[in-house]
Structure formats: structure tokens, C-alpha cells
Amino acid sequence: MNQDKNRPDNQLEIELPEDVAQGTYSNLAVISHSSSEFVLDFIRVVPGMPKAQVKSRIILTPDHAKRLLSALEDNIEKFEKMNGPVSINNENPGFLPPLGGVGQA
């Protein structure tokens, strides 16, 4: 029996700690995968600095990675309806470090 009468049995309560709620800035994501998982490394690149540090690593199963992709596409579509198209400049050769064999976003 559900002890909280205002919450349905199948609803998940999500807690957001204050330190996590502040977020972590990232301007580069490196994505790699194996046969059983996707690894997303979120990195902060500072112009003029020779090193960049991974600020967060998220490991997902392939089905959760596909759900994330779908959720991102849905949210970007909603964002663009309200704010106009988001354009990506893929012609900035000095920004992304050379990364052989892994995806980048």
C-alpha cells in the first residue's frame, strides 16, 4: 500500500541535491561505446589552455542512450519552435581537439 496518498504507486520521486542542482558547465561532449554501454564524457574547454578536463562521465545502456537521443530531439524541437533554429558551426577547426576513433558532440 502506498503511504503517500497524493502520489500514485508507479510514480518515482526524484531528489535533486543542492550541489547537483547548480549544474556543471560543459562545452564539449565526447561519446564512445562498447557492445554493452555508451560513455558520455562532458568536458570544459577553455580557450588558450592546452588541457581540458572531464567534468562529468555518464555511462548508459544502449536502450537508455537511444531514449536520451529521443528526449534531446524532442526538447530541441520544442526549443526551436519557441526561439528559432539552433545553428551549429562545424567549420571552426581550431575549437575541437583531434579525437581519433570516438564520436564528439
N, C-alpha and C positions, 0 to 999 in steps of 0.2 A: 504494500500500500504506500502511496506517495504521501510523505509527511508534509510537504508544502502544497496546500490546497489550491494555490494560484498558479502552479506550474504543472503542465501535462507530464505524464510518466516518461514520454520519449524525448523531452526537451533537455538539452545539455546546458548546464550552467557554466559559463566561461568566465574565468577570473583574469583580470589584467593588472598585474603588479605595477606600481607607480614607476619604477625604474625602467620597465619594458615599455610602458605607455609613452614615454618620451621619444622612443624610436632611435634608430641609428641611421645616419646618412650614408648612402652608397651611391656612387655614380658609375659603377661598373659591376656587371654580374658575369661570372664565368660558370658555364654549365658543362658538366661532364656526366657520363653514365656508364654503368656496367650492365650486365644482363638482368640484374635484380634491383637496381636503385639508380636514382638521379641525384646528383650532388650539385647544389647551387651555392656558390661562394659569392658573397656580396662584399665588394671592395671599395675603399675610398681612395681615389687617385687625386693627388694634389699636384697641380701644375708646377713644374720645375723641380720636383722631388724625384730622385732616382728609384725610390722604392715605394710600393703601395702595400697596404696591409689589409688582409682579410678581416672584416669586421664581424661577419656572421657566416656560418655554414649551416645550410638546411639540407637534410637528406630525406628524400621522398621515394616511395614505391612508384613504379611506372603508372599505376592507375591514379594515384594521388597527383602525380606530375601532370597527367592529362586533365584532371579536374581543375588543377591550378591554371593551366593554359586556358581552359574554357571560361573560368571565372575572370581571368585577366582580360580576355577578349570581350566578354560581356561588359565589364566595367569600363574598358577603353571606349567601347561603342557608346555607352551612356555618357561618358565624359565628353566625347567629341560632339554629341548631339547638343550638349549644353554650352560647350566652349569652343567649338570649331575643331578642325583636324589637327592632330599632332603630327608634326613632320620630323623625320629623323634625317640627320645629315650624315650619311655614310661615307662622305668624301673628305673627312678630316683625318688624314693619315697619321698625324703626329699624336693623336689622342689615345688610341688603344694600343697597348703593348703587343708585340708579336706573340701569339699564343698558338703553337703548333698542336693540332690534333684535338683541341677541345672547342666547344661552342662558346660563343660570347653573346651577351645581350646588353 
